[in-house]
Structures are given as structure tokens and as C-alpha cells.
Amino acid sequence: MKKNTQYQDRARGMLIGLAIGDALGAPVQFGNSSESISNNIDELKHMHDNHILPKGVWTDDTSMALCIADSLIECNGYDSYDVMNKYVDWVAYGYRSYFDYGYDIGTQTIRSINLYRRETIIPKSAKKEWSAGNGAIMRLAPVIIANTFPSVEYNPKRITETELKPLEEMAILSCRETHNSIAAECVTGMFATVLFAAIRGFNKMDICSYAERGAWLDNEEYDKFWLDNVDPLVNRWRKRDSYDLKDLGGYIVDSYAIAMWGFINSDNFEDGMYKVLCLGGDTDTNAAIYGQLAGAYYGYDAIPKEWIKDVYLSNEIIEIADKLLEMKECPIIRTRFEDDDHFVDIDNKNATSKSSHEDDDIVSVGELLKKYKPKEK
């Protein structure tokens, strides 16, 4: 690896921060009010369990991030088909899950995976979804790390369009796999910019300035969405008062605001995590989103060692972060979207070459819905 200890510290912090936030928030997601969590934060600030999850075990946020990470490393770039095949194996067999099935899947995500089982290609005629769950930004860290190259002499004061556009394009593609929505795509592109600024070592003020600007890609729909939402968003995360961020569901705009609010209104990884957890609502995903940003900004060495030690598969997650950072390039290899320049039409049999199971052996995704009620994201 081209050694750069600062990039390694931030990359490790970003990926393990995601898993830590997921594991801390999972036992109290929904069903626990912000008030009840705040009243018990001294206990909940440690890794804990509930009637389903053992201590330190994470959910879909980290599972899906690791699916992306594995695919990027194995394929030496982004391959839509391989990413989706790993999602299928996760749902049906527990690939990258503590359980033998994909635990805690959001409704928008499982609907997209089920659709992929029937038809791998997304045609140009496909309509954008209205729903915009937060699943697209909870799993973004691997894309950012793989597109960060320590050997490159980056401008220390700004991000250039040349650097950012390929990264933002891949981030939005990763979003579209399960959240083919203008709102989700736009916020994903913006959060990718924010994470890239953090891993580059920008100060908090500059990171926030990138969080408040429009999408870099030339897209009128993104521009309109951002113009309609930027002022309300910025007003929400700039407030010291968190009243209107409490007990919210899985809408991507809300989760983006929550993560930015926790980041802005804290001085270290730990305190910001407490603040996000105490907001209640979709705690595991909100904390995972915050954990990526704060982990990259403060770095791995600034994260409480207790949390690192107690989170499930922590050593392996750190190794994966290092492997992603070692990638010399990370191109988009092929996608399944007809409107994308990298679209490749391949039959389903060839597309599943990376899957660990034959298609006729895979249990119907619909059957898995009988095991639990998916949450909205």
C-alpha cells in the first residue's frame, strides 16, 4: 500500500464509524422515543443488546456497505450486477450478515432486490420513484474510500470537478440500485461530496460549505430538488435546537439533516454520536450515516476503543477499509441502467457469475418478508 497514515486513519474511521453507529442504534431504533433514549443514554452509550440482537451486532446498513466493499475489491471497480448479486445473497442467505438472512431490510430496498430477481435491467422508460428512503447514504463509505487515492497530490484547499464527478457518478449509481429516486440520488451525490471532503482532511467549515451546495452533475432535476430544499435543510442543521429532528422515520432528507446536525453541534466523534442517538427515530441508520462522516473527520484513533472492540467483526472491517484504500483505480465497469453510459446488457445467468448460489436454489425474497416486518427506508 502507498502508505499515508492520515488517509488510512480517516478511511478506517469512516468504515468502522458506520458499523459502530449501526450497532449502537440498532437495539433502540423505532419504538423508543427520543425522551426515553435520552433518559437512558448512560446505559445506551455502551454496546448493548435487545431481544433479537446480541451486543455489538449491526444490521442492514453495515451488511450492504460490506457487500459493496467486497464487490469493489473483487471486481476492481463498480459492477452493478455483482453488487446486486451480493445483495441477493445477503437477503436470502445472510451473506455479510450476523444472521442466516438479510436482517432489518427496508421496504424500498427489498422491493428493488425482488424486482432484480425478475428483471436485471432498468429500462430507460422506468419511472422515478416518489419514495426516498435513507438506505442509499447509510452504505456509502466503501465508494468514497475506493475513490480516494493517497498517491494523488490533491489540492489541499478545494475539490476539483475532475476529482469529484466520477465519485459522485458512482455514488449515485450505488443509490439507484435500490432507490431510483431524484431526492435519493441528489442527497446521495451531496453526501458523497461531504464524505470526500472529510476524508481529504478539510476543516469543518469547509465540509459544511460542500454540504450546502448543489449537485455537481449536470442534471436539471437535481438542481430543482436542491433549490427547493437547500434552505430548509441548512436551517435545520444549523440550529442548536434539535426539536424538529426528533423521532423521525427513514426519509433521506431527514437523515442527512440529522447527521449534519450531530456533526456541526459536537466537538468529537463520541459526543456527536450521543446527540444523534438521543434524537430517536431511525437510530441505527441515522447513527451509521453520522458515523461515516465523523469517523472520517476525526479519524479511527479518535473513536472510543471500547466501541471498536465491541462491534461485530471490527478487525475485518478495518482490513476491508485498508484494501479499499489500496485500490489504484476504481472505474465503473458496467451498469444495468439503460440510460447510463456504462450500461451493458448481459443475460441473468452470466450476471450472477459472482453469486455464491445457483438461481434456482435461491429462496423467494417474498418468503423472507414473512420473517419480519421491514422498516421504511
C-alpha positions, 0 to 999 in steps of 0.5 A, spaced: 500 500 500 502 507 498 502 508 505 499 515 508 497 514 515 492 520 515 488 517 509 488 510 512 486 513 519 480 517 516 478 511 511 478 506 517 474 511 521 469 512 516 468 504 515 468 502 522 464 509 524 458 506 520 458 499 523 459 502 530 453 507 529 449 501 526 450 497 532 449 502 537 442 504 534 440 498 532 437 495 539 433 502 540 431 504 533 423 505 532 419 504 538 423 508 543 422 515 543 427 520 543 425 522 551 426 515 553 433 514 549 435 520 552 433 518 559 437 512 558 443 514 554 448 512 560 446 505 559 445 506 551 452 509 550 455 502 551 454 496 546 448 493 548 443 488 546 435 487 545 431 481 544 433 479 537 440 482 537 446 480 541 451 486 543 455 489 538 451 486 532 449 491 526 444 490 521 442 492 514 446 498 513 453 495 515 451 488 511 450 492 504 456 497 505 460 490 506 457 487 500 459 493 496 466 493 499 467 486 497 464 487 490 469 493 489 475 489 491 473 483 487 471 486 481 476 492 481 471 497 480 463 498 480 459 492 477 452 493 478 450 486 477 455 483 482 453 488 487 446 486 486 448 479 486 451 480 493 445 483 495 441 477 493 445 473 497 445 477 503 437 477 503 436 470 502 442 467 505 445 472 510 451 473 506 455 479 510 450 478 515 450 476 523 444 472 521 442 466 516 438 472 512 438 479 510 436 482 517 432 489 518 431 490 510 427 496 508 421 496 504 424 500 498 430 496 498 427 489 498 422 491 493 428 493 488 432 486 490 425 482 488 424 486 482 432 484 480 430 477 481 425 478 475 428 483 471 436 485 471 435 491 467 432 498 468 429 500 462 430 507 460 422 508 460 422 506 468 419 511 472 422 515 478 420 513 484 416 518 489 419 514 495 426 516 498 428 512 503 435 513 507 438 506 505 442 509 499 447 514 504 447 509 510 452 504 505 456 509 502 463 509 505 466 503 501 465 508 494 468 514 497 474 510 500 475 506 493 475 513 490 480 516 494 487 515 492 493 517 497 498 517 491 494 523 488 497 530 490 490 533 491 489 540 492 489 541 499 484 547 499 478 545 494 475 539 490 476 539 483 470 537 478 475 532 475 476 529 482 469 529 484 464 527 478 466 520 477 465 519 485 459 522 485 457 518 478 458 512 482 455 514 488 449 515 485 449 509 481 450 505 488 443 509 490 439 507 484 440 500 485 435 500 490 432 507 490 431 510 483 429 516 486 431 524 484 431 526 492 435 519 493 440 520 488 441 528 489 442 527 497 446 521 495 451 525 490 451 531 496 453 526 501 458 523 497 461 530 496 461 531 504 464 524 505 470 526 500 471 532 503 472 529 510 476 524 508 481 529 504 482 532 511 478 539 510 476 543 516 469 543 518 467 549 515 469 547 509 465 540 509 459 544 511 460 549 505 460 542 500 454 540 504 450 546 502 451 546 495 448 543 489 449 537 485 455 537 481 452 533 475 449 536 470 442 534 471 436 539 471 432 535 476 437 535 481 438 542 481 430 543 482 430 538 488 436 542 491 433 549 490 427 547 493 430 544 499 437 547 500 434 552 505 430 548 509 435 543 510 441 548 512 436 551 517 435 545 520 442 543 521 444 549 523 440 550 529 442 548 536 435 546 537 434 539 535 426 539 536 424 538 529 429 532 528 426 528 533 423 521 532 423 521 525 422 515 520 427 513 514 426 519 509 433 521 506 432 528 507 431 527 514 437 523 515 442 527 512 439 533 516 440 529 522 447 527 521 449 534 519 446 536 525 450 531 530 456 533 526 456 541 526 453 541 534 459 536 537 466 537 538 468 529 537 466 523 534 463 520 541 459 526 543 456 527 536 454 520 536 450 521 543 446 527 540 444 523 534 442 517 538 438 521 543 434 524 537 430 517 536 427 515 530 431 511 525 437 510 530 441 505 527 441 508 520 441 515 522 447 513 527 451 509 521 450 515 516 453 520 522 458 515 523 461 515 516 462 522 516 465 523 523 469 517 523 472 520 517 473 527 520 476 525 526 479 519 524 479 511 527 484 513 533 479 518 535 473 513 536 472 510 543 476 503 543 471 500 547 466 501 541 471 498 536 472 492 540 465 491 541 462 491 534 461 485 530 467 483 526 471 490 527 478 487 525 475 485 518 472 491 517 478 495 518 482 490 513 476 491 508 477 499 509 485 498 508 484 494 501 479 499 499 484 504 500 489 500 496 485 500 490 489 504 484 483 505 480 476 504 481 472 505 474 465 503 473 465 497 469 458 496 467 451 498 469 444 495 468 441 502 467 439 503 460 440 510 460 447 510 463 453 510 459 456 504 462 450 500 461 451 493 458 446 488 457 448 481 459 443 475 460 441 473 468 445 467 468 452 470 466 450 476 471 450 472 477 457 469 475 459 472 482 453 469 486 455 464 491 448 460 489 445 457 483 438 461 481 434 456 482 436 454 489 435 461 491 429 462 496 423 467 494 425 474 497 417 474 498 418 468 503 423 472 507 418 478 508 414 473 512 420 473 517 419 480 519 416 486 518 421 491 514 422 498 516 421 504 511 427 506 508 
